[in-house]
Amino acid sequence: MRIATFTHHGRVLAGVVDAGSVLPLPEGLGLLDLLVDGRLHEAPSLAGDPIPLDDVRLRAPFEPPTVRDFVAFEEHVEGVRRSVDGGSGVPDAWYEAPAFYFTNPYAVAGPYDDVPLPPGCRAFDFELEVAAVIGREGRDLTPESARDHIAGYLIMNDWSARDLQSREMRVNLGPAKGKDTATTLGPWLVTTDELEPYRDGDGFLRLALTASVNGAEVGRDLLSNMSWPFEELVAYASRGTWVRPGDVLGSGTCGNGGCLAELWGLRGRQDPPPLRPGDVVELTVEGIGAVRNTVIAGAEPLPIPPARVRPRSRP
């Protein structure tokens, strides 16, 4: 089953996608409501008459309460580290546990929305990922039990201001502003049962991933090249805390051109060049679909003064 959120004749609705149509759910009932209430399985019985997909504008499937982004592809770490922080290889600590950071849930973009350049950014980049969406709350889950807590999957583009990110990480913080402007989610939620046929013998989802800029392919990989399957990412995220319905957990960027910075690190130069206004980025994931965003000009940064060196007086 695929659940989308869309605009039709000025109304924002959720609906079940069926071939070239979407069957709308009652107005006011969104995908996040279904997840929180544990009613996702009821969606087909609640759906109305079909509307052609060509007649609607797809939006982000829902507004997630939290977005965690992991870094689960070894090849991505190898390539991107040199261009972001000047390092080489993969840190030993990466192999010990599936690291993640929290990104901005207020900056979610839809599958076909325009994405503005972050203020002050001169090295804008895309990142091709798949994300799992939590359907049941849980805490201190095992990888085996975590599978039952995943409602489905969607495509995630973790847009990145590489120059801002590089500066932040020299302070041993971040990603912060470098990841703050946009995260594309879409085109819809695909429930876990639809992707089970793609699961390999090691428990990974073997989905083909491709990235193109202005129609030219720049990246191609398999989701099964993750070093941890999603069940282990969910289990780690739940360690000592809660994961709850609607939480989004990104796989991290795939390798072999899953972002421009990986290619910059490998080639020692910005080739292909950073994204500019007018560039169109399309990400495709087998079994899920595609998202396509156009980069547009963003706001100019408002001035913030540098730090003042203070006297460190005491009361």
ZADO-1210 file (C-alpha; in nm, 4 decimals, padded with zeros to 6 digits):
<atoms>
<atom x="00.0000" y="00.0000" z="00.0000" code="MET" pos="1"/>
<atom x="00.1128" y="00.3538" z="-00.0767" code="ARG" pos="2"/>
<atom x="-00.0200" y="00.6535" z="00.1131" code="ILE" pos="3"/>
<atom x="00.0301" y="01.0035" z="-00.0275" code="ALA" pos="4"/>
<atom x="-00.0604" y="01.3550" z="00.0786" code="THR" pos="5"/>
<atom x="-00.1689" y="01.5932" z="-00.1956" code="PHE" pos="6"/>
<atom x="-00.3422" y="01.9157" z="-00.2867" code="THR" pos="7"/>
<atom x="-00.6568" y="01.8965" z="-00.5005" code="HIS" pos="8"/>
<atom x="-00.8799" y="02.1949" z="-00.5751" code="HIS" pos="9"/>
<atom x="-00.7327" y="02.3849" z="-00.2825" code="GLY" pos="10"/>
<atom x="-00.7816" y="02.1042" z="-00.0310" code="ARG" pos="11"/>
<atom x="-00.5009" y="01.9098" z="00.1365" code="VAL" pos="12"/>
<atom x="-00.5891" y="01.5413" z="00.1576" code="LEU" pos="13"/>
<atom x="-00.4240" y="01.2072" z="00.2193" code="ALA" pos="14"/>
<atom x="-00.5052" y="00.9089" z="00.0038" code="GLY" pos="15"/>
<atom x="-00.4228" y="00.5582" z="-00.1091" code="VAL" pos="16"/>
<atom x="-00.2267" y="00.5509" z="-00.4339" code="VAL" pos="17"/>
<atom x="-00.3546" y="00.2930" z="-00.6820" code="ASP" pos="18"/>
<atom x="-00.1829" y="00.2808" z="-01.0216" code="ALA" pos="19"/>
<atom x="-00.2390" y="00.6235" z="-01.1805" code="GLY" pos="20"/>
<atom x="-00.4959" y="00.7409" z="-00.9264" code="SER" pos="21"/>
<atom x="-00.5214" y="00.8346" z="-00.5618" code="VAL" pos="22"/>
<atom x="-00.8234" y="00.7403" z="-00.3508" code="LEU" pos="23"/>
<atom x="-00.8769" y="01.0235" z="-00.1002" code="PRO" pos="24"/>
<atom x="-00.9267" y="00.9707" z="00.2709" code="LEU" pos="25"/>
<atom x="-01.1809" y="01.1806" z="00.4622" code="PRO" pos="26"/>
<atom x="-01.0821" y="01.5441" z="00.4918" code="GLU" pos="27"/>
<atom x="-00.8857" y="01.6082" z="00.8107" code="GLY" pos="28"/>
<atom x="-00.7528" y="01.2509" z="00.8324" code="LEU" pos="29"/>
<atom x="-00.3823" y="01.2538" z="00.7516" code="GLY" pos="30"/>
<atom x="-00.1126" y="00.9910" z="00.7326" code="LEU" pos="31"/>
<atom x="00.0326" y="01.0927" z="01.0685" code="LEU" pos="32"/>
<atom x="-00.3126" y="01.0470" z="01.2270" code="ASP" pos="33"/>
<atom x="-00.3279" y="00.6940" z="01.0896" code="LEU" pos="34"/>
<atom x="00.0181" y="00.6168" z="01.2260" code="LEU" pos="35"/>
<atom x="-00.0454" y="00.7617" z="01.5711" code="VAL" pos="36"/>
<atom x="-00.3836" y="00.5897" z="01.6016" code="ASP" pos="37"/>
<atom x="-00.2553" y="00.2566" z="01.4703" code="GLY" pos="38"/>
<atom x="-00.5092" y="00.2655" z="01.1852" code="ARG" pos="39"/>
<atom x="-00.2840" y="00.2531" z="00.8807" code="LEU" pos="40"/>
<atom x="-00.4339" y="-00.0829" z="00.7783" code="HIS" pos="41"/>
<atom x="-00.7805" y="00.0786" z="00.7683" code="GLU" pos="42"/>
<atom x="-00.6876" y="00.3279" z="00.4961" code="ALA" pos="43"/>
<atom x="-00.8282" y="00.1296" z="00.1970" code="PRO" pos="44"/>
<atom x="-01.1666" y="00.0900" z="00.3658" code="SER" pos="45"/>
<atom x="-01.1852" y="00.4655" z="00.4319" code="LEU" pos="46"/>
<atom x="-01.0859" y="00.5775" z="00.0815" code="ALA" pos="47"/>
<atom x="-01.3214" y="00.7479" z="-00.1598" code="GLY" pos="48"/>
<atom x="-01.3520" y="00.7701" z="-00.5370" code="ASP" pos="49"/>
<atom x="-01.0265" y="00.7825" z="-00.7374" code="PRO" pos="50"/>
<atom x="-00.8680" y="01.1072" z="-00.8523" code="ILE" pos="51"/>
<atom x="-00.6106" y="01.0939" z="-01.1353" code="PRO" pos="52"/>
<atom x="-00.2591" y="01.1547" z="-01.0026" code="LEU" pos="53"/>
<atom x="-00.2087" y="01.4006" z="-01.2887" code="ASP" pos="54"/>
<atom x="-00.4775" y="01.6209" z="-01.1313" code="ASP" pos="55"/>
<atom x="-00.3112" y="01.6543" z="-00.7898" code="VAL" pos="56"/>
<atom x="00.0035" y="01.8109" z="-00.6474" code="ARG" pos="57"/>
<atom x="00.1909" y="01.5713" z="-00.4232" code="LEU" pos="58"/>
<atom x="00.3136" y="01.7117" z="-00.0926" code="ARG" pos="59"/>
<atom x="00.5418" y="01.5680" z="00.1738" code="ALA" pos="60"/>
<atom x="00.3569" y="01.2601" z="00.3063" code="PRO" pos="61"/>
<atom x="00.3372" y="01.4109" z="00.6579" code="PHE" pos="62"/>
<atom x="00.5151" y="01.6437" z="00.8993" code="GLU" pos="63"/>
<atom x="00.7340" y="01.4195" z="01.1146" code="PRO" pos="64"/>
<atom x="00.7804" y="01.4923" z="01.4844" code="PRO" pos="65"/>
<atom x="01.1497" y="01.3948" z="01.4601" code="THR" pos="66"/>
<atom x="01.3980" y="01.3173" z="01.1844" code="VAL" pos="67"/>
<atom x="01.7089" y="01.1134" z="01.2634" code="ARG" pos="68"/>
<atom x="01.9675" y="01.0749" z="00.9903" code="ASP" pos="69"/>
<atom x="02.2158" y="00.7897" z="01.0110" code="PHE" pos="70"/>
<atom x="02.5384" y="00.7386" z="00.8161" code="VAL" pos="71"/>
<atom x="02.5177" y="00.3701" z="00.7295" code="ALA" pos="72"/>
<atom x="02.7140" y="00.3517" z="00.4015" code="PHE" pos="73"/>
<atom x="03.0891" y="00.2962" z="00.4378" code="GLU" pos="74"/>
<atom x="03.1613" y="00.4091" z="00.0817" code="GLU" pos="75"/>
<atom x="02.9917" y="00.7433" z="00.1448" code="HIS" pos="76"/>
<atom x="03.2054" y="00.8059" z="00.4542" code="VAL" pos="77"/>
<atom x="03.5223" y="00.7262" z="00.2599" code="GLU" pos="78"/>
<atom x="03.4425" y="00.9712" z="-00.0165" code="GLY" pos="79"/>
<atom x="03.2770" y="01.2589" z="00.1610" code="VAL" pos="80"/>
<atom x="03.5056" y="01.2906" z="00.4629" code="ARG" pos="81"/>
<atom x="03.7934" y="01.4384" z="00.2627" code="ARG" pos="82"/>
<atom x="03.5789" y="01.7138" z="00.1108" code="SER" pos="83"/>
<atom x="03.4025" y="01.8098" z="00.4365" code="VAL" pos="84"/>
<atom x="03.6705" y="01.7923" z="00.7074" code="ASP" pos="85"/>
<atom x="03.9929" y="01.7109" z="00.5200" code="GLY" pos="86"/>
<atom x="04.0248" y="01.3629" z="00.6695" code="GLY" pos="87"/>
<atom x="04.0749" y="01.0347" z="00.4895" code="SER" pos="88"/>
<atom x="03.9495" y="00.6816" z="00.5367" code="GLY" pos="89"/>
<atom x="03.6735" y="00.5785" z="00.7772" code="VAL" pos="90"/>
<atom x="03.7060" y="00.6570" z="01.1515" code="PRO" pos="91"/>
<atom x="03.7316" y="00.3453" z="01.3674" code="ASP" pos="92"/>
<atom x="03.4400" y="00.4702" z="01.5784" code="ALA" pos="93"/>
<atom x="03.2099" y="00.4512" z="01.2748" code="TRP" pos="94"/>
<atom x="03.2243" y="00.0711" z="01.2799" code="TYR" pos="95"/>
<atom x="03.1273" y="00.0468" z="01.6471" code="GLU" pos="96"/>
<atom x="02.7676" y="00.1741" z="01.6271" code="ALA" pos="97"/>
<atom x="02.5313" y="00.3321" z="01.3696" code="PRO" pos="98"/>
<atom x="02.5812" y="00.7043" z="01.4335" code="ALA" pos="99"/>
<atom x="02.3062" y="00.9569" z="01.3593" code="PHE" pos="100"/>
<atom x="02.2141" y="01.3199" z="01.4133" code="TYR" pos="101"/>
<atom x="01.8777" y="01.4942" z="01.4490" code="PHE" pos="102"/>
<atom x="01.7869" y="01.7196" z="01.1581" code="THR" pos="103"/>
<atom x="01.5204" y="01.9882" z="01.1278" code="ASN" pos="104"/>
<atom x="01.1585" y="01.8581" z="01.1120" code="PRO" pos="105"/>
<atom x="01.0375" y="02.2101" z="01.0269" code="TYR" pos="106"/>
<atom x="01.2296" y="02.2094" z="00.6988" code="ALA" pos="107"/>
<atom x="01.0594" y="01.9148" z="00.5270" code="VAL" pos="108"/>
<atom x="01.0007" y="01.9649" z="00.1534" code="ALA" pos="109"/>
<atom x="00.7620" y="01.7788" z="-00.0743" code="GLY" pos="110"/>
<atom x="00.8676" y="01.5500" z="-00.3589" code="PRO" pos="111"/>
<atom x="00.8330" y="01.8206" z="-00.6268" code="TYR" pos="112"/>
<atom x="00.8830" y="02.1386" z="-00.4240" code="ASP" pos="113"/>
<atom x="01.1395" y="02.4017" z="-00.5147" code="ASP" pos="114"/>
<atom x="01.4324" y="02.4043" z="-00.2719" code="VAL" pos="115"/>
<atom x="01.6075" y="02.7370" z="-00.1981" code="PRO" pos="116"/>
<atom x="01.9796" y="02.7739" z="-00.1570" code="LEU" pos="117"/>
<atom x="02.0644" y="02.8168" z="00.2128" code="PRO" pos="118"/>
<atom x="02.1633" y="03.1761" z="00.2972" code="PRO" pos="119"/>
<atom x="02.5341" y="03.2229" z="00.2364" code="GLY" pos="120"/>
<atom x="02.5852" y="02.8781" z="00.0818" code="CYS" pos="121"/>
<atom x="02.8249" y="02.8391" z="-00.2120" code="ARG" pos="122"/>
<atom x="02.8540" y="02.4585" z="-00.2090" code="ALA" pos="123"/>
<atom x="02.4998" y="02.3147" z="-00.2132" code="PHE" pos="124"/>
<atom x="02.4570" y="01.9388" z="-00.2428" code="ASP" pos="125"/>
<atom x="02.1904" y="01.6669" z="-00.2492" code="PHE" pos="126"/>
<atom x="02.2046" y="01.3345" z="-00.0630" code="GLU" pos="127"/>
<atom x="02.0234" y="01.0223" z="-00.1813" code="LEU" pos="128"/>
<atom x="01.8732" y="00.8198" z="00.1037" code="GLU" pos="129"/>
<atom x="01.5850" y="00.5933" z="00.1986" code="VAL" pos="130"/>
<atom x="01.4071" y="00.6493" z="00.5299" code="ALA" pos="131"/>
<atom x="01.2066" y="00.4200" z="00.7548" code="ALA" pos="132"/>
<atom x="00.8950" y="00.5565" z="00.9253" code="VAL" pos="133"/>
<atom x="00.7966" y="00.4354" z="01.2711" code="ILE" pos="134"/>
<atom x="00.4434" y="00.3005" z="01.3093" code="GLY" pos="135"/>
<atom x="00.4430" y="00.1801" z="01.6730" code="ARG" pos="136"/>
<atom x="00.6123" y="00.3278" z="01.9745" code="GLU" pos="137"/>
<atom x="00.8870" y="00.1313" z="02.1412" code="GLY" pos="138"/>
<atom x="01.1834" y="00.1587" z="02.3715" code="ARG" pos="139"/>
<atom x="01.5012" y="-00.0493" z="02.4074" code="ASP" pos="140"/>
<atom x="01.3991" y="-00.2632" z="02.1120" code="LEU" pos="141"/>
<atom x="01.5926" y="-00.5584" z="01.9791" code="THR" pos="142"/>
<atom x="01.6613" y="-00.5690" z="01.6043" code="PRO" pos="143"/>
<atom x="01.4194" y="-00.8612" z="01.5804" code="GLU" pos="144"/>
<atom x="01.1348" y="-00.6742" z="01.7494" code="SER" pos="145"/>
<atom x="01.2142" y="-00.3472" z="01.5710" code="ALA" pos="146"/>
<atom x="01.0859" y="-00.4786" z="01.2378" code="ARG" pos="147"/>
<atom x="00.7282" y="-00.4734" z="01.3694" code="ASP" pos="148"/>
<atom x="00.7685" y="-00.1053" z="01.4602" code="HIS" pos="149"/>
<atom x="00.8429" y="00.0081" z="01.1027" code="ILE" pos="150"/>
<atom x="00.5326" y="00.1192" z="00.9122" code="ALA" pos="151"/>
<atom x="00.6988" y="00.1808" z="00.5784" code="GLY" pos="152"/>
<atom x="00.9617" y="00.3589" z="00.3759" code="TYR" pos="153"/>
<atom x="01.0045" y="00.6688" z="00.1609" code="LEU" pos="154"/>
<atom x="01.2754" y="00.8538" z="-00.0287" code="ILE" pos="155"/>
<atom x="01.4771" y="01.1138" z="00.1603" code="MET" pos="156"/>
<atom x="01.7001" y="01.3875" z="00.0188" code="ASN" pos="157"/>
<atom x="01.9179" y="01.5313" z="00.2942" code="ASP" pos="158"/>
<atom x="02.0119" y="01.8614" z="00.1265" code="TRP" pos="159"/>
<atom x="02.3480" y="01.9890" z="00.2498" code="SER" pos="160"/>
<atom x="02.5306" y="02.3217" z="00.2540" code="ALA" pos="161"/>
<atom x="02.8795" y="02.1743" z="00.2412" code="ARG" pos="162"/>
<atom x="03.0700" y="02.4974" z="00.3053" code="ASP" pos="163"/>
<atom x="02.8594" y="02.5796" z="00.6129" code="LEU" pos="164"/>
<atom x="02.8866" y="02.2184" z="00.7299" code="GLN" pos="165"/>
<atom x="03.2654" y="02.2194" z="00.6959" code="SER" pos="166"/>
<atom x="03.2995" y="02.5306" z="00.9109" code="ARG" pos="167"/>
<atom x="03.0657" y="02.3964" z="01.1789" code="GLU" pos="168"/>
<atom x="03.2444" y="02.0643" z="01.2046" code="MET" pos="169"/>
<atom x="03.5743" y="02.2371" z="01.2816" code="ARG" pos="170"/>
<atom x="03.4041" y="02.3412" z="01.6066" code="VAL" pos="171"/>
<atom x="03.3166" y="01.9729" z="01.6664" code="ASN" pos="172"/>
<atom x="02.9477" y="02.0508" z="01.6278" code="LEU" pos="173"/>
<atom x="02.7063" y="01.9744" z="01.3535" code="GLY" pos="174"/>
<atom x="02.5760" y="01.9085" z="01.1090" code="PRO" pos="175"/>
<atom x="02.3601" y="02.2055" z="01.2118" code="ALA" pos="176"/>
<atom x="02.3082" y="02.5046" z="00.9792" code="LYS" pos="177"/>
<atom x="02.4721" y="02.2968" z="00.7102" code="GLY" pos="178"/>
<atom x="02.1640" y="02.0711" z="00.7147" code="LYS" pos="179"/>
<atom x="01.8969" y="02.3165" z="00.8289" code="ASP" pos="180"/>
<atom x="01.7260" y="02.4365" z="00.5104" code="THR" pos="181"/>
<atom x="01.5495" y="02.1397" z="00.3523" code="ALA" pos="182"/>
<atom x="01.4900" y="01.7648" z="00.3711" code="THR" pos="183"/>
<atom x="01.2801" y="01.6190" z="00.0909" code="THR" pos="184"/>
<atom x="01.0481" y="01.3305" z="00.1842" code="LEU" pos="185"/>
<atom x="00.8309" y="01.1407" z="-00.0613" code="GLY" pos="186"/>
<atom x="00.6799" y="01.0757" z="-00.2969" code="PRO" pos="187"/>
<atom x="00.4623" y="00.8685" z="-00.0595" code="TRP" pos="188"/>
<atom x="00.4888" y="00.6142" z="00.2197" code="LEU" pos="189"/>
<atom x="00.5294" y="00.2576" z="00.0909" code="VAL" pos="190"/>
<atom x="00.4239" y="00.0041" z="00.3543" code="THR" pos="191"/>
<atom x="00.6711" y="-00.2618" z="00.4602" code="THR" pos="192"/>
<atom x="00.4835" y="-00.5531" z="00.3018" code="ASP" pos="193"/>
<atom x="00.5336" y="-00.4082" z="-00.0473" code="GLU" pos="194"/>
<atom x="00.9114" y="-00.4147" z="-00.0089" code="LEU" pos="195"/>
<atom x="00.9486" y="-00.7597" z="00.1496" code="GLU" pos="196"/>
<atom x="01.0077" y="-00.9228" z="-00.1932" code="PRO" pos="197"/>
<atom x="01.3264" y="-00.7125" z="-00.2204" code="TYR" pos="198"/>
<atom x="01.4775" y="-00.8425" z="00.1047" code="ARG" pos="199"/>
<atom x="01.7972" y="-01.0420" z="00.0555" code="ASP" pos="200"/>
<atom x="01.9264" y="-01.3387" z="00.2541" code="GLY" pos="201"/>
<atom x="02.1044" y="-01.1127" z="00.5023" code="ASP" pos="202"/>
<atom x="01.7901" y="-00.9146" z="00.5844" code="GLY" pos="203"/>
<atom x="01.8761" y="-00.6051" z="00.3797" code="PHE" pos="204"/>
<atom x="01.6439" y="-00.4408" z="00.1259" code="LEU" pos="205"/>
<atom x="01.8067" y="-00.4742" z="-00.2149" code="ARG" pos="206"/>
<atom x="01.6695" y="-00.1657" z="-00.3903" code="LEU" pos="207"/>
<atom x="01.8385" y="00.0112" z="-00.6814" code="ALA" pos="208"/>
<atom x="01.9113" y="00.3806" z="-00.6147" code="LEU" pos="209"/>
<atom x="01.9899" y="00.6432" z="-00.8786" code="THR" pos="210"/>
<atom x="02.0589" y="01.0167" z="-00.8679" code="ALA" pos="211"/>
<atom x="02.0604" y="01.2591" z="-01.1595" code="SER" pos="212"/>
<atom x="02.1221" y="01.6327" z="-01.1983" code="VAL" pos="213"/>
<atom x="01.9638" y="01.8051" z="-01.4985" code="ASN" pos="214"/>
<atom x="01.8919" y="01.4659" z="-01.6533" code="GLY" pos="215"/>
<atom x="02.2492" y="01.3334" z="-01.6269" code="ALA" pos="216"/>
<atom x="02.3049" y="01.0399" z="-01.3933" code="GLU" pos="217"/>
<atom x="02.5694" y="01.1092" z="-01.1295" code="VAL" pos="218"/>
<atom x="02.5102" y="00.8251" z="-00.8809" code="GLY" pos="219"/>
<atom x="02.3941" y="00.4639" z="-00.8687" code="ARG" pos="220"/>
<atom x="02.4000" y="00.2209" z="-00.5759" code="ASP" pos="221"/>
<atom x="02.2066" y="-00.0503" z="-00.3898" code="LEU" pos="222"/>
<atom x="02.0327" y="00.0088" z="-00.0583" code="LEU" pos="223"/>
<atom x="02.1607" y="-00.3327" z="00.0520" code="SER" pos="224"/>
<atom x="02.5119" y="-00.1829" z="00.0690" code="ASN" pos="225"/>
<atom x="02.4129" y="-00.0334" z="00.4065" code="MET" pos="226"/>
<atom x="02.6299" y="-00.1711" z="00.6852" code="SER" pos="227"/>
<atom x="02.3311" y="-00.1981" z="00.9208" code="TRP" pos="228"/>
<atom x="01.9746" y="-00.2915" z="00.8140" code="PRO" pos="229"/>
<atom x="01.6936" y="-00.0604" z="00.9190" code="PHE" pos="230"/>
<atom x="01.5874" y="-00.2888" z="01.2047" code="GLU" pos="231"/>
<atom x="01.9254" y="-00.2335" z="01.3694" code="GLU" pos="232"/>
<atom x="01.9056" y="00.1421" z="01.3131" code="LEU" pos="233"/>
<atom x="01.5648" y="00.1498" z="01.4823" code="VAL" pos="234"/>
<atom x="01.6907" y="-00.0644" z="01.7703" code="ALA" pos="235"/>
<atom x="01.9865" y="00.1675" z="01.8235" code="TYR" pos="236"/>
<atom x="01.7675" y="00.4786" z="01.8043" code="ALA" pos="237"/>
<atom x="01.5388" y="00.3301" z="02.0721" code="SER" pos="238"/>
<atom x="01.8226" y="00.2548" z="02.3131" code="ARG" pos="239"/>
<atom x="01.7429" y="00.4365" z="02.6375" code="GLY" pos="240"/>
<atom x="01.4598" y="00.6376" z="02.4811" code="THR" pos="241"/>
<atom x="01.1431" y="00.6177" z="02.2735" code="TRP" pos="242"/>
<atom x="01.0747" y="00.5943" z="01.9049" code="VAL" pos="243"/>
<atom x="00.7185" y="00.6954" z="01.8273" code="ARG" pos="244"/>
<atom x="00.4786" y="00.6904" z="01.5311" code="PRO" pos="245"/>
<atom x="00.5837" y="00.9305" z="01.2595" code="GLY" pos="246"/>
<atom x="00.9521" y="00.9366" z="01.3551" code="ASP" pos="247"/>
<atom x="01.1688" y="00.9286" z="01.0411" code="VAL" pos="248"/>
<atom x="01.5014" y="00.7446" z="01.0356" code="LEU" pos="249"/>
<atom x="01.7202" y="00.8056" z="00.7304" code="GLY" pos="250"/>
<atom x="01.9646" y="00.5463" z="00.6033" code="SER" pos="251"/>
<atom x="02.2350" y="00.7998" z="00.5407" code="GLY" pos="252"/>
<atom x="02.3632" y="00.8766" z="00.1938" code="THR" pos="253"/>
<atom x="02.4391" y="00.5882" z="-00.0386" code="CYS" pos="254"/>
<atom x="02.7770" y="00.5472" z="-00.2057" code="GLY" pos="255"/>
<atom x="02.8954" y="00.5675" z="-00.5648" code="ASN" pos="256"/>
<atom x="02.7747" y="00.9212" z="-00.6275" code="GLY" pos="257"/>
<atom x="02.4921" y="00.9414" z="-00.3761" code="GLY" pos="258"/>
<atom x="02.5988" y="01.3031" z="-00.3240" code="CYS" pos="259"/>
<atom x="02.8340" y="01.5474" z="-00.4939" code="LEU" pos="260"/>
<atom x="03.0679" y="01.5819" z="-00.1962" code="ALA" pos="261"/>
<atom x="03.1643" y="01.2153" z="-00.2223" code="GLU" pos="262"/>
<atom x="03.2742" y="01.2741" z="-00.5816" code="LEU" pos="263"/>
<atom x="03.4561" y="01.5949" z="-00.4830" code="TRP" pos="264"/>
<atom x="03.6524" y="01.4049" z="-00.2198" code="GLY" pos="265"/>
<atom x="03.7475" y="01.1268" z="-00.4584" code="LEU" pos="266"/>
<atom x="03.8408" y="01.3587" z="-00.7460" code="ARG" pos="267"/>
<atom x="04.0048" y="01.6343" z="-00.5430" code="GLY" pos="268"/>
<atom x="03.7950" y="01.9043" z="-00.7090" code="ARG" pos="269"/>
<atom x="03.4326" y="02.0182" z="-00.7265" code="GLN" pos="270"/>
<atom x="03.3364" y="01.8043" z="-01.0243" code="ASP" pos="271"/>
<atom x="03.0404" y="01.8002" z="-01.0863" code="PRO" pos="272"/>
<atom x="03.0005" y="02.1589" z="-00.9614" code="PRO" pos="273"/>
<atom x="02.7866" y="02.2564" z="-00.6607" code="PRO" pos="274"/>
<atom x="02.4153" y="02.2957" z="-00.7230" code="LEU" pos="275"/>
<atom x="02.2954" y="02.6310" z="-00.8528" code="ARG" pos="276"/>
<atom x="01.9516" y="02.7893" z="-00.9067" code="PRO" pos="277"/>
<atom x="01.7760" y="02.6151" z="-01.1929" code="GLY" pos="278"/>
<atom x="01.9378" y="02.2750" z="-01.1338" code="ASP" pos="279"/>
<atom x="01.6935" y="01.9843" z="-01.1162" code="VAL" pos="280"/>
<atom x="01.7774" y="01.6920" z="-00.8891" code="VAL" pos="281"/>
<atom x="01.5911" y="01.3645" z="-00.9354" code="GLU" pos="282"/>
<atom x="01.6312" y="01.0685" z="-00.6991" code="LEU" pos="283"/>
<atom x="01.4809" y="00.7299" z="-00.7833" code="THR" pos="284"/>
<atom x="01.4447" y="00.4259" z="-00.5590" code="VAL" pos="285"/>
<atom x="01.3292" y="00.0903" z="-00.6896" code="GLU" pos="286"/>
<atom x="01.0004" y="-00.0183" z="-00.5344" code="GLY" pos="287"/>
<atom x="00.9253" y="00.3305" z="-00.3986" code="ILE" pos="288"/>
<atom x="00.9315" y="00.5871" z="-00.6792" code="GLY" pos="289"/>
<atom x="01.1058" y="00.9177" z="-00.7467" code="ALA" pos="290"/>
<atom x="01.1329" y="01.2723" z="-00.6148" code="VAL" pos="291"/>
<atom x="01.2357" y="01.5694" z="-00.8276" code="ARG" pos="292"/>
<atom x="01.3222" y="01.9120" z="-00.6889" code="ASN" pos="293"/>
<atom x="01.4410" y="02.2313" z="-00.8551" code="THR" pos="294"/>
<atom x="01.6983" y="02.4455" z="-00.6765" code="VAL" pos="295"/>
<atom x="01.6051" y="02.8135" z="-00.6587" code="ILE" pos="296"/>
<atom x="01.7735" y="03.1259" z="-00.5248" code="ALA" pos="297"/>
<atom x="01.7509" y="03.1676" z="-00.1492" code="GLY" pos="298"/>
<atom x="01.7603" y="03.4592" z="00.0917" code="ALA" pos="299"/>
<atom x="02.0788" y="03.6535" z="00.1536" code="GLU" pos="300"/>
<atom x="02.2178" y="03.5960" z="00.5036" code="PRO" pos="301"/>
<atom x="02.1335" y="03.8617" z="00.7577" code="LEU" pos="302"/>
<atom x="02.4522" y="03.9783" z="00.9335" code="PRO" pos="303"/>
<atom x="02.5474" y="03.8249" z="01.2674" code="ILE" pos="304"/>
<atom x="02.8579" y="03.9734" z="01.4359" code="PRO" pos="305"/>
<atom x="03.1515" y="03.7502" z="01.5281" code="PRO" pos="306"/>
<atom x="03.2054" y="03.6431" z="01.8872" code="ALA" pos="307"/>
<atom x="03.3179" y="03.9078" z="02.1350" code="ARG" pos="308"/>
<atom x="03.6121" y="03.8162" z="02.3550" code="VAL" pos="309"/>
<atom x="03.4663" y="03.8833" z="02.6992" code="ARG" pos="310"/>
<atom x="03.6580" y="03.9593" z="03.0258" code="PRO" pos="311"/>
<atom x="03.5206" y="03.6505" z="03.2087" code="ARG" pos="312"/>
<atom x="03.4236" y="03.8524" z="03.5118" code="SER" pos="313"/>
<atom x="03.2532" y="03.6794" z="03.8031" code="ARG" pos="314"/>
<atom x="02.9879" y="03.7941" z="04.0528" code="PRO" pos="315"/>
</atoms>
